[in-house]
Amino acid sequence: MMAAMKPCFTLCLIWLNIQVNVCLITPTYQDAVVLSNSLLQNYSRHLRPVLNQSSPVSVKANFVLKSISNFDEMEGTLKVVGGLHLYWRDEILCWNPFDNGNMISISLPISSVWHPIFYLVNSAYNMDISSDLESCTYQHTGEAAASHGFIVSSLCSPNTRFYPYDAHECILKFTTFTSKLHSDLITDGILMNEFEENSKWEILNPRAEIGIVGRYPSVDLKMTIQRRASFLMLTFVLPIVLLGLMNLVVFVLSNNSGERISFSVTVLLSFAVFITIISDKMPHTSTNLSIFCVYLLAALIYSSIIVVATVISVNIYNVQDFEQLPKILRAFTIYQLKRARKIGQISNEEMINNASFTKECVSVSVKEHIWGPQDLSDQCKIRKAGQLSDIFFLTIFVTVYLLGTTVFLVVIGS
């Protein structure tokens, strides 16, 4: 029995020695040259690498998103830096490593082999993104892989309706312009391992889906680009809101200062300047009109009306005859004076002791009897009418401004 096992043991040692020698064989440069020439001798890069030419080539395309270089709202273009990993099986370029110096892989020039050519269908400039490929790596089983980086600019329609909290839906459509009968596209999605954040834009929900362009299969890279609004809120929105509040101060200024009209006109011009600045940063389209632009226009109209109201108020103060004022304003002024006397806001003693007020507003008979609105001079009544007009305008404009600004901030922030 021992004699029978001896030949088997010898054969096992010989087989093990052969395997060890094979593993210790290191491929040389000459082995690579010979294998390359052998593989490409009867190879055509113009034919699909399948033995059965009626079968499609299955191509896996994985995209690496590196960063968002820029998003131009004016031109509607998205510039992306990324990479493309391609995988497919070449049934022609297969070999036995044992017969080729134990080579299990080899790199071949891209110009000599078949490879999938990808195009960016909705590119803003150059559609071909595979021109930078230089070589492909092949395994002895025919598995092929190629990778390269790219910088592409894709068309993306801007949606600035909720500026500065605007978000834009962008799609990058990649295809090989070969029908599904010739190549079948698959993808594992978008790789975000090396993604670098953009200081201006934030990417939301990036994903890759298989789509179709005409009769050609495609890989669609979809993402939402949302603006980081903190800077614009501090430099544009907040100053405009504060300008609107300053606009209301005009009704608090003393009429004697003589600066009311110039102050209101200055604020009006400030709104006009902001509109000019914003219009240069927004796309000139009516498809998605910005709510912020509508708010600016409303603020400009609001400021213009305040200028008109200021002129009316100043004219009321400068009227010489109380009877020249509108009947409604005269009646309301008399009513307020009666109401003030009735609730004791102004007493007879205060009227008599206040020499300046007595001189300007009270008739000579005020010291002889209980005074009433009819005892006040026209100058006092006109001043009271001006004060009432200021209170009326201030109440109206504060209400309108606070309501409009609140609605605007809620809408763009939602």
Buried (B, 14 or more C-beta within 10 A) or exposed (E): EEEEEEEEEEEEEEEEEEEEEEEEEEBEEEBBEBBBEEBBEEBEBEEBBBEEEEEBBEBBBBBBBBBBBBBBBEEBBBBBBBBBBBBBBBBBBBBEBEEBBBBEEBBBEBEBBBBBBBBBBBBBEEBEBBEEBEBBEBBBBBBBBBBBEBEBBBBBEBBBBBBBBBBBEBBBBBBBBBEEEBBBBEBEEBBEEEBEEBEEBBBEEBEBEEBEBEEBBBBBBBBBBBBBBEEBBEEBBEEBBEBBEBBBEBBEBEBEEEEBBEBBBBBBEBBEEBBEEBEEEBBEBEEBEBBBBEBBEBBBEBBBBBBEBBBEBBEBBEBEEBEEBEEEBBEBBBEBBEEEBEEEEBEBEEBBEBEEBBEEBBBEEBEEEEBEBEBBBBEBBBBBBBBBBBEBBBEEBEEEBEEBBEEBBEBBEE
